[in-house]
Structures are given as structure tokens and as C-alpha cells.
Amino acid sequence: MSGHSESKTEKIMNNIMDTIADKLPKQKSDNIMNNIMDTISDKLPKQKSDNIMSNIMDTFSDKLPKQKSGHFDQASVSDKVNKMFGRQRSLHGVLGGGKPADVLLWRNKKISSSVLGLATAIWVFFEWLDYHFLTIISFVLVFGMVVQFVWSNFSSKPNGVPRVEIPDELFVNIAVAIGAQVNKFLGFLQDVSCERNLKHFVVAIVGLWALSVAGGWFNFLTVIYIGFVCAHTLPVLYEKYEDQVDDFLYGILGLLRDQYQKLDGGVLSRIPKGNKKTE
């Protein structure tokens, strides 16, 4: 009878500990555990209380999730909420995943450095060495013809020179990808223009104005190269210093929000708005 009572008591205490471990934070569950242990030690005989407490501690250590151990870190919670633009996915997923995201995040350093080096070489040829696009194309074609001419004259096979052909699908895929991005950008501008949100409209106008100013400072190729370099450097730097960048950007956005509220309260709110027609 005594053994049956002890087994029943242990079962009840195990259920209590399971509930505490699953439902309460680590610090609060520790305080309750201490109170329970003190009560058991005072009310039960020494041997029986030792057995029950041993079983309770084993159950508690097994059932308590590992992520709940340790102290409560408020920064870890704010990091999950305070992501850039409220994103929930990883940066790799935001960039589309796959090989393009691997290149932008330097998962394979050889491929990423080769792509960036090729873009830099093209920019140097056109900007620093003052080559023109037609000149580069002509030199490449001349070099290819010379190689094929020498190859065909010294080859033992009459048709031993390989033919260079660019697949038609390559041009189709490039055209489709460019067209999709252009339509997406135009759709975004039209949505901003028609959604009757003055804040978004002003931000879009300022962004286009800044782009026009940058276009006056640099030519089109330099602007494309700067964007290419930023695409291959900023994501990997953001991934490395994500927390610091998020805090800095949200601080800047807070300042801009305060300035906009002052502008809205002092100027924009006084602009008369037309009444919407009700059907």
C-alpha cells in the first residue's frame, strides 16, 4: 500500500513538472521548483522525499526545452521582430535562393570573385582605357577569326574547327527576364501614383530625382557598374553585420518619421483634399 501511494504521488508530481516545464519560462519555473522541493523536504520522510525529488529532477531536466535554458535575452526577441522591412525569411531566401543568391552572398568565393572581376575588367576597358563597345567587339571577332584560320590550316581534319553558336534560348530568357523586371517596376510606379498615399508618392518622386542626379554625375555604364558592385558587396556585409545595420536603419527611419510627422502637421494637413464620391 505504501509503495502504491508513493508511485501515485510520483506520477502526480511528474505531471506537475511536465506542465511547469512546458508552460512557464525558465526563471519562473525555477522559483516554483525550489518551493516544491522545500515543501517535499519538510512534509515527507527523508528517504521518500529523496526518491521523489530525484524523479522530479530527472523529469524536469528531460522535459524542459533546451532553448528555454539560461537567462532571458530581450535582444534575441527584438532581433526576430526588428528585421529590415519586417522580413521573416532569411536573406538568402529574400534574394531568390538558388545559384544567384549564392553568388551574391559569396557562398562560392571563386565564382563570386570571378564575376566581380569580369565586371570590373569590362568597366576598366570602357572607362579608363577609353575603348568603345564597337572596338571591343571588332577586336574579339578579329581574334576569333585568326584563331580559326590558323586552326583550320594546321588541322589534319578538314572540318576539325569547332563552330561557335549561341543558343536562341539564351536571348529569349534574357529578354523575358528584363521584360518582367521592367513591367514590375512600371507597375510599382503606377500603383504608387494611383493609391492616393501622399507619403509613398513623395518618396518615389524623391528617389527618381536622386537617380536623375546620379545620372548627371556618371554615365550609364558607371551607374550599372556601381549597382553591380553594390549587389555583390552590400548583401554579404549586411548578412555579417545584420543586427548593427538593422538598428542603424531603424534609427534613421525613426528620425525621418518624426520629420514627416512635423511636415504633415504643419503643411500637408492644411492642404484641402477633395471629397470622395460615395456610390
N, C-alpha and C positions, 0 to 999 in steps of 0.2 A: 504493500500500500504506500509505503514511504517512497519507494522507487517510482511508482506510478505518479505520485504527486510531484516529485522532483522533475520527471520527464515533462509533465504538463506545464509546470512553471517555466522550464527552459523553452518549451515551444512558444508559450505566450511572450516571453522576453525576446526570443528571436524575431517574432513577428513585429514587435515594437521597434526593435533595432533596424529591421528592414525598412519600415516606414520612415524612421528618422533619417536613415542614410539616403533614401530616395527623395524625400520631400524638403529637407532643410539644408541650408548652407553649412559648410564645414565648421565655421566658428560657433554657430548656434547649436549644432548637433554635439559638439564637444562639451559645451556647458551642460546640456541635458544629460549627456553620458556621465559626467562627473557626479551630478546629483543622483542619478540612478545607482551608480556604484557605491556612493556613500550610504544610501538607504539600504541597499542589499547587505552591505557590510555590517550595518547596525542591527538589522532585524533578523538575519539568518545566522545559523551556526557557522563557525569558521570554515569547516570543510565543505559544507554545502554551498556557501556563498562563493568560495574559491572556484568550485566547479562551474557554477552558473556564470560567474564573471568571466571565466576563461572561455566558455562557449559564446558568451555575448561578444567578447572582444574579437574572437575569430570570425563570427558572423559579420560584425561591423566592418572589419578590415576587408572582408571578401566582397561585401555588397556596396561599399562606398565607392562611387565612380572616381577614377584616378584624376580626372580633370577638376574635381572639387577639392582635392587635397591642397594644402598650402594656404597662403593668405589670399584674400580677395583683392584682385588687382582692378581698380577702376579704369585704368588706362586701356586694359585689354577690351573692356566693353565699349569704351569710346572709340577704339580703333575700328570695331566692327560697324559702328554707326556712322563714324566720321570719315567715310570713304569719299574719294573725289567724285562729285556729281551723284552721290548716293548709290554708287555701283555696288553690286553684291558678288559679281563674278570676279575671277582672277584677271590680272592684266593680260595674261596670255589668251584668255577667252574673249576679252574685250577687243583685242586686236584681230580676232577672227580665227585664232588657232591654226594648227597645221604648220606647214613649212614657212609661209610668210611671217607668221608670228615668231617662229624660231629664229629667223634671220634678224628680225627687228630687235629681239631680246638677246641676241648673241648666244644662243644655245650651242651653235657650232661656230667657234671663233674664226676658223679658216674661211668658211663660206661668207660670213658677215664682213670680215675684213677684206675679202676679195671683191665683194660687191661695192663696198665703200671706196676701195682703192680704184676700181674701174671708173666709178662716177667721178672721182677726183681727177683721174687722168684725162677723162673727156673734158672736164671743166678747164683744166690747165691748158689743154691743146687749143681750145677755142678762145679763152680769155687772156691767158698770159702770153701764149705764143702767137696769138692773133691769126690762127688758122680759121678758115671758113668751112662751113659744112660741105659745100661742093668740092673744096680742095681735098678734104679728108676722104670723101667718097671716091674721088678720082685716084688718089694715091692707093687706096685699098684695092680698087679694081685693077689698077696697073700692076700692083704686086701680085695679085692673084693670077692675072694673065701670064706674067713672066714665069711664075712657078709652074703653071700648067704647060706652058710652052717648053720649058726645059724638061719637065717630067715626060711629056709625050715624045720628045726627041731621043731621050736616053732610055726609054722604057722598051723592053723586048716585046711586050704585048701591044697590039695596035689600039685596043680600047682599054688600056690599063689605067688611064687617068680617071679618078672618081669625079662624078658630076655633083655639083653643089646645087641643091634645091631647097628652098624654104617652104615648109608646108603651108597650104592655104588656111588650115585651121588656126595657125598662129595669128594671122592677121584678123581672122574673124573673131577669135577670142579677145584680142586686144581691143578691137572696135567695140565689141559688146560690153567689155568691162568699162571702157572710157564712157560709152554712151550711158550706161547705168549710173555711173557716178555723176555725170553732168545732169541727168534728169533728176537724180536725188537732190542735188544742190539747188536746181531751179525750183523743184517742188518745195524745198525748205524755205526759200525766199518768198514764194507765193503764199505759203502758209503764214509766215510772219507778217506779210503785208495785209492779209485778209482776216486775221484773228482778232483784230481790234485791241491789241495789247500794246500800249504805247511804250512800255519798258522794253519789250523784245524788239520792237521796231527801231527804237533809238540805238540799241546795242548792235543790231545788224547794220544800220547806217554807219555807225562809228567804225565797225570792223571793216566795211568796204572802203571807207575813207582812208583808214590806216593802210589797207592793202594798196590803194592808189598812190599813197605817199611813198611806200616802199618800192613800188614800181617806178617811181620817178628817180629814186636813188640808184637802183640796179636795173640791169636789163633782164629780159625774161629768163635767159639761161641761168643767170646768177640766182634769181629768185627760186627757180626749180632746184638748183643745187643746194641752196640753203635749206629748203624744205626737205630735201632728200637726206641731208646730214642730220637735221633735227629729228627726222623719223628714225634714224639709226642710232641716235645717241640719247635723246630725251627719255624714251620708254625704259631703256635699261638703267638709266640713272634714277628714274622715278621708282622702278622696282627695287633698287638698292636702298634708297632713302625715302621710302613711301611715307612713313609717319611724319618725318620732318616737313616734307613737301605739302602733305595734306594740312598740317597745322598752319603753315605759312599761307597757303592759298585761301583757307577758310578765314584767316585773319584779314587778308586783303579783301575778300568778298564781304566781310562784315563792315569794313570801312566804306566800301562802295555802296553797300546797302544803306548805311547811315546817311551818306551824302545824297543818295537818291531820295530818301525819305524827306530830307530837308528841301530838296528841289521840288519834290511833289507837293509838300505842304506849302511852300512859298510861291511857286509859279504854276506848276501843272494843274493843281487842283482849282485854280482860278480860271482856267480855260473853259469856256462854255462847251458842253457836249450836247449833240443833237439827241432828241428823244427817239428811242427805238419804236418802230411801229408794231403795235400789237394786233395780232390777227383775231 
